[in-house]
Amino acid sequence: MTSIDKTPHKNKTLATFLAAVFGAIGMHRFYLNGKKDKWGWLHFVTLPVSMVVHYFYFGQPDIVQYSLLLISFLVAVIEALVLGLTPDEKWDVRYNAGSGKTSASNWPLALLLVLTVGFGATALIAAIARTFDLLYTGGAYG
């Protein structure tokens, strides 16, 4: 195999970080699958759509205006956990088949997964609480 035939090695920790931090705009999908990834573009489109909704529905609560972006973020948190918890052997078969290298995850990935679970759970609980506040009290608590 020549160097031209090799595909670039995809780092699992970097992909998990991109999903956890920039996942709402699909950065991890573009890193793993390139610019032709339709799910990455769907993640990305939620940002401008949310901005347009914010502009036209200015009086609505923020959770309503940015609901698409919030859903995209929560999906990205789940994707970050799925990517990070994928065994190295399975990761290499799927994303690094032609790279000639193997993955070896260590403690930064574990720390990133713990932080992702904590932050994702907090965001989910906050979104549920705010939604119920708006639905049942009309936003009386903020």
Sequence and secondary structure as in RCSB ss.txt:
>XXXX:A:sequence
MTSIDKTPHKNKTLATFLAAVFGAIGMHRFYLNGKKDKWGWLHFVTLPVSMVVHYFYFGQPDIVQYSLLLISFLV
AVIEALVLGLTPDEKWDVRYNAGSGKTSASNWPLALLLVLTVGFGATALIAAIARTFDLLYTGGAYG
>XXXX:A:secstr
  TTT      HHHHHHHHHHHGGGTHHHHHHH TT HHHHHHHHHHHHHHHHHHHTTTS HHHHTHHHHHHHHH
HHHHHHHHHHS HHHHHHHH TTTS      HHHHHHHHHHHHHHHHHHHHHHHHHHHHHHHSSTT 
